[in-house]
């Protein structure tokens, strides 16, 4: 059983001051257990009101260590209140590395079908994973790609895995592909810290546009753009999904009014053909249109 923060604070108050606390403010199964074990005692002061107190404070440290793994109650409280957590601190304070959830693997995956030059901690590196592998960037604060590189955000994991099939889509740029999954704030934090242009490669549908506009365009402004292939109209006509269009389309909503030209064009074509196109289409061998 984990000792909740509000109960820990009440316990510390009882230990540091010669006072009692209303039992109504310390209601929790762990408090019931402490009453049963005698660490805390209850004193009735009226028909309804009761006070809790610790009769033998010298026993509290051993009890907390044995029952909750807490070696220092004040530090335990500080850890729970702190915004900056680490498993190392948790172990030192409570002997429990899982005292609070901690994101050990911050960062994101990158991929490339050609060598992409960058630096990490001022040391040059080349991003070019072998087929079947990706590169995980953990130290995002010190990862800086060459300014000539365009960051291409891929919405779907299947496309991220098969970037070699997308070479003809990005012939005019040096693309470093970044995966949006697993979702976290790490990617947009990093993108906001570098000057490189960002190209969003997602589903060509209303949901994909919304993801782009809310998660990327809003934060990156003019540096962000939405990828729309030159042959989008032909692709929609031949491979578009009408059922998905019907599920996504809201006739009461205005789409693309304040968007960039490529998004406005895409919206116009979606409405014209009443179809949308999922990103996975680019993983297949598309016949000549």
C-alpha positions as CSV (number, residue, x, y, z in Angstrom):
1,X,0.0,0.0,0.0
2,X,1.3,3.4,-0.9
3,X,1.1,6.3,1.6
4,X,-0.8,9.1,-0.1
5,X,0.6,12.6,-0.1
6,X,-2.2,14.2,2.0
7,X,-1.8,11.5,4.7
8,X,2.0,11.8,4.7
9,X,1.6,15.6,5.3
10,X,-0.8,14.9,8.2
11,X,1.6,12.4,9.7
12,X,4.5,14.8,9.5
13,X,2.3,17.5,11.2
14,X,1.6,15.0,14.1
15,X,5.3,14.1,14.4
16,X,6.6,17.7,14.4
17,X,4.1,19.3,16.6
18,X,2.5,18.3,19.9
19,X,-1.1,18.4,18.6
20,X,-3.9,16.2,17.5
21,X,-5.7,16.2,14.1
22,X,-9.4,15.7,13.5
23,X,-10.0,12.1,12.3
24,X,-12.3,13.3,9.5
25,X,-9.2,14.8,7.8
26,X,-7.3,11.5,7.8
27,X,-9.7,9.0,6.3
28,X,-7.9,6.3,4.3
29,X,-7.3,2.5,4.5
30,X,-3.7,3.1,5.5
31,X,-4.8,5.2,8.5
32,X,-7.2,2.4,9.5
33,X,-4.2,0.1,9.5
34,X,-2.1,2.5,11.6
35,X,-4.9,2.6,14.1
36,X,-5.1,-1.2,14.2
37,X,-1.3,-1.4,14.7
38,X,-1.3,1.3,17.4
39,X,1.0,3.8,15.7
40,X,-2.0,6.3,15.8
41,X,-4.6,6.4,18.5
42,X,-8.0,8.0,18.5
43,X,-9.5,10.2,21.2
44,X,-13.2,10.9,21.2
45,X,-14.0,14.5,22.2
46,X,-17.7,14.6,21.5
47,X,-20.5,12.5,20.1
48,X,-19.2,13.1,16.6
49,X,-15.7,14.6,16.7
50,X,-12.6,12.5,17.3
51,X,-9.0,13.4,17.3
52,X,-6.0,11.4,16.2
53,X,-2.5,11.5,17.8
54,X,0.7,9.6,17.9
55,X,1.4,8.3,21.4
56,X,5.0,7.1,20.8
57,X,6.7,9.2,18.1
58,X,9.9,7.3,18.5
59,X,8.3,4.3,16.9
60,X,7.1,6.1,13.8
61,X,10.4,6.0,11.7
62,X,10.6,2.2,12.0
63,X,7.0,1.7,11.3
64,X,7.1,3.9,8.1
65,X,10.2,2.1,6.9
66,X,8.8,-1.4,7.5
67,X,5.3,-0.8,6.2
68,X,5.8,1.7,3.4
69,X,9.6,1.6,2.6
70,X,9.8,5.3,3.6
71,X,13.2,6.1,5.1
72,X,12.6,9.9,5.4
73,X,9.1,11.2,5.6
74,X,10.0,14.8,4.8
75,X,11.9,13.8,1.7
76,X,9.1,11.4,0.7
77,X,6.7,14.4,0.7
78,X,9.2,16.5,-1.3
79,X,9.5,13.9,-3.9
80,X,5.7,13.6,-4.3
81,X,5.4,17.3,-4.6
82,X,8.3,17.9,-6.9
83,X,7.8,18.3,-10.6
84,X,11.2,16.9,-11.4
85,X,11.3,13.2,-10.7
86,X,13.9,10.6,-11.1
87,X,14.0,6.9,-10.3
88,X,17.4,7.4,-8.6
89,X,15.9,9.9,-6.1
90,X,12.9,7.7,-5.5
91,X,15.2,4.8,-4.6
92,X,17.2,6.9,-2.2
93,X,14.2,8.3,-0.5
94,X,11.9,5.3,-0.3
95,X,13.7,2.2,-1.6
96,X,11.1,2.1,-4.4
97,X,12.1,3.1,-7.9
98,X,8.4,3.1,-8.9
99,X,7.3,5.5,-6.2
100,X,6.0,7.7,-9.0
101,X,5.7,7.1,-12.7
102,X,8.9,8.5,-14.4
103,X,9.4,8.7,-18.1
104,X,12.9,7.2,-18.5
105,X,12.9,7.2,-22.3
106,X,12.2,10.8,-23.3
107,X,12.7,11.5,-26.9
108,X,11.6,10.2,-30.3
109,X,12.5,7.9,-33.2
110,X,14.1,9.2,-36.4
111,X,14.8,7.5,-39.7
112,X,16.4,8.3,-43.0
113,X,17.1,6.6,-46.3
114,X,20.2,8.8,-46.8
115,X,22.9,10.1,-44.5
116,X,21.7,13.1,-42.5
117,X,24.3,15.2,-40.8
118,X,23.7,16.5,-37.3
119,X,25.4,17.2,-34.0
120,X,24.6,16.0,-30.5
121,X,26.4,17.8,-27.6
122,X,28.5,19.5,-30.3
123,X,29.8,16.2,-31.7
124,X,29.0,15.4,-35.3
125,X,26.8,12.3,-36.1
126,X,25.3,10.9,-39.2
127,X,21.7,9.6,-39.1
128,X,21.4,6.6,-41.5
129,X,19.9,3.6,-39.8
130,X,20.4,0.2,-41.3
131,X,17.2,-1.3,-42.9
132,X,15.0,-2.7,-40.2
133,X,16.3,-0.3,-37.5
134,X,15.6,3.2,-36.3
135,X,17.6,5.8,-34.3
136,X,16.2,6.9,-31.0
137,X,17.1,10.5,-30.0
138,X,17.1,10.8,-26.2
139,X,19.1,14.0,-25.6
140,X,16.7,16.2,-27.6
141,X,17.9,19.4,-26.1
142,X,21.3,18.9,-27.7
143,X,20.3,17.3,-31.0
144,X,20.8,19.7,-33.8
145,X,20.4,18.7,-37.5
146,X,22.1,20.6,-40.3
147,X,19.9,23.6,-41.2
148,X,19.5,22.4,-44.8
149,X,17.6,19.3,-43.5
150,X,13.8,19.3,-43.6
151,X,12.1,17.5,-40.8
152,X,9.3,15.3,-42.1
153,X,6.8,14.2,-39.4
154,X,5.2,10.9,-40.2
155,X,1.8,10.2,-38.7
156,X,1.5,6.5,-39.2
157,X,4.0,3.9,-37.9
158,X,3.7,1.7,-41.1
159,X,4.9,4.6,-43.3
160,X,7.7,5.4,-40.9
161,X,8.9,1.8,-41.2
162,X,8.8,1.9,-45.0
163,X,10.3,5.3,-45.8
164,X,12.4,3.8,-48.6
165,X,9.2,3.6,-50.6
166,X,8.7,7.3,-50.3
167,X,11.9,8.5,-52.0
168,X,10.1,9.9,-55.1
169,X,7.8,12.0,-52.9
170,X,10.7,14.0,-51.3
171,X,13.2,14.4,-54.2
172,X,13.6,18.1,-53.6
173,X,14.6,18.1,-50.0
174,X,17.0,16.3,-47.5
175,X,14.4,14.7,-45.3
176,X,14.9,13.5,-41.7
177,X,11.9,11.5,-40.8
178,X,10.5,11.7,-37.3
179,X,7.8,9.5,-35.8
180,X,4.8,11.1,-34.1
181,X,4.4,7.9,-32.0
182,X,4.7,7.3,-29.2
183,X,2.9,10.6,-28.6
184,X,4.5,13.0,-26.2
185,X,5.5,16.6,-26.0
186,X,9.1,15.8,-26.7
187,X,8.8,16.1,-30.5
188,X,7.1,19.5,-30.6
189,X,9.4,20.8,-27.9
190,X,12.4,19.9,-30.1
191,X,10.9,21.2,-33.3
192,X,10.2,24.5,-31.6
193,X,13.8,24.8,-30.6
194,X,15.4,24.4,-34.0
195,X,15.2,26.6,-37.1
196,X,14.6,23.8,-39.6
197,X,11.4,23.6,-41.8
198,X,8.8,21.0,-40.8
199,X,6.8,19.1,-43.3
200,X,3.8,17.1,-42.0
201,X,3.3,13.8,-43.8
202,X,0.0,12.4,-42.6
203,X,-3.4,11.1,-43.7
204,X,-5.0,13.2,-46.5
205,X,-8.3,13.6,-44.6
206,X,-10.0,15.8,-42.1
207,X,-8.5,14.1,-39.1
208,X,-5.0,14.4,-40.6
209,X,-5.5,18.1,-41.2
210,X,-6.7,18.7,-37.7
211,X,-3.7,16.8,-36.2
212,X,-1.4,19.0,-38.2
213,X,-3.1,22.3,-37.4
214,X,-3.5,21.8,-33.7
215,X,-0.3,19.8,-32.9
216,X,2.2,21.4,-35.3
217,X,1.1,24.5,-37.3
218,X,-0.2,26.3,-34.2
219,X,3.3,26.0,-32.5
220,X,5.6,26.2,-35.5
221,X,3.9,28.9,-37.6
222,X,5.4,29.6,-41.1
223,X,8.1,26.9,-40.6
224,X,5.4,24.2,-40.9
225,X,3.7,23.0,-44.0
226,X,1.3,20.1,-44.9
227,X,2.5,17.6,-47.5
228,X,0.1,17.2,-50.4
229,X,1.4,15.2,-53.4
230,X,1.2,16.8,-56.9
231,X,-1.1,14.0,-58.1
232,X,-3.5,14.2,-55.2
233,X,-6.6,14.7,-57.4
234,X,-5.9,11.5,-59.4
235,X,-5.1,9.6,-56.2
236,X,-8.4,10.6,-54.6
237,X,-10.4,9.7,-57.7
238,X,-8.8,6.2,-58.0
239,X,-8.0,5.2,-54.4
240,X,-10.1,7.5,-52.2
241,X,-12.2,6.2,-49.3
242,X,-15.8,7.4,-49.4
243,X,-16.9,5.6,-46.2
244,X,-14.1,7.2,-44.2
245,X,-15.1,10.6,-45.7
246,X,-18.7,10.1,-44.5
247,X,-17.5,9.2,-41.0
248,X,-15.3,12.2,-40.7
249,X,-17.1,14.9,-42.5
250,X,-19.2,17.4,-40.4
251,X,-21.4,19.5,-42.7
252,X,-21.8,22.1,-40.0
253,X,-18.1,22.8,-39.8
254,X,-16.1,25.1,-42.1
255,X,-12.8,23.5,-43.2
256,X,-9.6,25.2,-44.3
257,X,-10.8,28.8,-44.3
258,X,-7.7,30.1,-42.5
259,X,-5.3,27.4,-43.7
260,X,-2.3,27.5,-46.0
261,X,-2.9,27.1,-49.7
262,X,-2.0,23.4,-49.9
263,X,-4.5,22.6,-47.1
264,X,-7.2,24.7,-48.8
265,X,-6.6,22.8,-52.0
266,X,-6.8,19.5,-50.3
267,X,-10.0,20.4,-48.5
268,X,-11.6,21.6,-51.8
269,X,-10.7,18.2,-53.4
270,X,-12.0,16.2,-50.5
271,X,-15.3,18.0,-50.7
272,X,-15.4,17.7,-54.5
273,X,-14.9,14.0,-54.6
274,X,-16.3,13.2,-51.2
275,X,-13.4,10.9,-50.5
276,X,-10.3,10.9,-48.3
277,X,-6.9,9.2,-48.7
278,X,-5.1,7.3,-46.0
279,X,-1.3,7.7,-45.8
280,X,-0.7,3.9,-46.2
281,X,-1.5,4.2,-49.9
282,X,2.1,5.4,-50.4
283,X,3.4,2.1,-49.0
284,X,2.0,0.2,-52.0
285,X,3.0,0.0,-55.6
286,X,0.8,2.7,-57.1
287,X,0.1,1.9,-60.8
288,X,0.4,4.7,-63.4
289,X,-2.5,7.0,-63.3
